[in-house]
Amino acid sequence: MGLGIFIVTLIVLCLCGLTDSICRTSWQRFYYLRGVTFFTHDLDYPYPFNIKRVDILSKKENPAKKYKSELVFMPIARNAIAFYDKPVRGSFGTKKRSYFSMLHGVIVNKEGKLTIAGVFDYFGLVFIPVMIASLSAYGFRQYKEGWWINALILAGLMVIFIIGFIYAIRCQKKRFIALSDILVNIGRKEKDKGKEVPEV
């Protein structure tokens, strides 16, 4: 029975991870604009919003290689840029990351306001409920013998999973919000260029 619970849990998480991967890399608009939002960060943005500047955004984000992954950006509308957290080329899974990605994001410009939103990956959305359900189910099946030891082990695992989850989303939230400073600097430069008077 324990093996069956493990296999079901693994299948559910793998399917969610695969769906995330397909939606992220194919830049599905519904995935970025209609998902379950974890946070939004709003700021005034009286500057030009040029979606063609994603190359500058990519270059300015994480220049000191503080994070062992890179944010990949793509315009998905005239006023929106989607992005997600991608492991460094040559890495696999979490080996080159400083955290496990649970969020993807979108930057939206509307009426002088800029909104940066962190949206849950499907994997991130189901991870904690699925792990708690599977560990609880396993614990109930093992209840007859050594139940208190099993309960202690399962409680410890749940705490570890929850702490890791909170750490991951806090890291990503901090990193996503830091994009606002980069965007403001890009906007200021674009605005200054527009004010330059051509030489006669």
N, C-alpha and C positions, 0 to 999 in steps of 0.2 A: 504493500500500500504506500509505503514511504517513497519508493521509486516512482510510482505513478504520479504522486503529487509533485515530485521534483520535475518530471518530464512535462507535465501540464504547465507548470510555472515557467519552465525554460521555453516552451513553445510560445506561450503568450508574450513573454518579453522579447523573444527573437522576432516574432511577427511585428510587434510595435517598433522595434529597432529598424527592421527592414522597411516598414512603411515610412518611418522618419527619413531614412536615407533616400528613398525614391522621391518623396515630396520635397525634401531640401534641395537635392541636386538638380531636380527638374524645375525648380523655382515655381511651384504651384501657388498661385495667389491666395487661394482659400486657406492654405496651410499657414501662411504668414499673416493674413488679415482677419481670419475668422476663427483662430484657435482660442484656447483658454489662456487668458492673459494673467501673468503673475504680477507684473508691475508696469506702470507707465511713468515716464519722466517728461514733464512739459517745461518748455522755456520759450520766452519771446525770441523771435528770429527775424529781425528787420533787415535781412540780407538776401541776396539772390540765392535760390536753391537750385543748384545745377546738378542734376542726377548723373551727368557725364563725369563728375569729379570723383567717382568711386575709386579710380586709380590712386588719387591723392589720399583719399580716406584709408585705403588699404596700406599705403606706404607710411602714413603718420601713426596708425594704430599699432601699438606694441613695437616701437622702434628699438627699444632696449632689450627685446626678447625676454621680457619679464614672464610672459606666459609661454608655455611649450605647445601652443596651438596658434592658429591664425584665424582671424575673422574674414570670411569671404563675402563680398558684397555684390548685389545685382539690382539694377533698377527694375521694378515690376509695374510701375505706373509713372505718369508724368510728375507726380508729387510724392513718390514712395520708393524707398530703397530697402530691400530685404537683405538679411545677412544671417549667417550661421557659423558655428564654431567647428573648425576642421582640424584634424590632427596634422602635424607637420608631415610632409611627404617622406615616405620611407618608414613611417611608424605604423603600428597596428593597435587598434583599440585605445587603451589608456596609457600605453607605455611612454608616449611623448607628451602627455598632457599633465598640467598641474592640478587638474580637477576633471571630473567626468561630466560631459555636457548634458544638461537637462533642459536647456532653453535654446530657442532661436529668437531672432528679433526682426523688427521692422522700424524704419524711420519714416515718419509722415510729416509733410509740410502742408499747413492749411491756414490761410488767412493770417500770416505773420506769426504763427505758432508752430513750433517744432515738437513733435512727440516721438520719444523713443520708447518702444514697448518690448518687454521680454515675454515671450509666449512659450508655454510648456511644450516640449517635445511630447509625442504620444508615449514614448518610453518613460519620460520623467513623470508624466501624469499618472501612469498606472503602477510605477515601480513600488512605491510604499504600500498602497492597498493590496497589491498582488503578493508582495513578500509577507505582509502581516497575515493575510488570509491563508497562505500556504504553510507558514510556520505554525499558525494556530491549528490548522487542520492536522498537521503532522503531530503536534503536541497532544491533541485530543485522542489520536489513534494510539499514542504511546502512553496514555494516561494510567493504565493499570499497573505498570511496573516502573518504579523509579520516577514517578510523576514529578516530584519536587526537583529532581536533578534536571529533567527535561524542561520544566518550566523556567528554571534559572538560566539554562543555556539559551532557550528561545528568547527570553526577556533580554539577555545580553546581546544576542544577534540583532534584535529589533532596535535596541538603542544604538548599536553601531551603524545600522543601515540609516536610521533617521538622522544621526549626527552627520554622516557622510553626505546625505541628501541635502541637508541644510547648508553644509559647507560649500557644496557645489553650486547651489543656486545663489548663495551670497557672493561667491567669487564672480559668477557670471553677471549678476546684477551690477556689481561695482564696475566691472569692465565695460558693460553696455552703457552705463550712465556716463562714463568717462568720454564716450564718443561725442557728447554734447560740446565739450571744450574744443575738440578737434574741428567739429562742424562750424562752430562760431569763428574760429581762426580762418577757416577756408572761406566762410561767408564774408568776413571783413576784407580779406584780400581781393575777393571777387568785386566787392563794392568799391574798393579803392582803385582797382583797375578801370572800373566804369567811370570814375571821376577824372581819370588822367586826360589831360588835354593834348591832342596830337600836335607835334611840332610842324610849323609851316616852313 
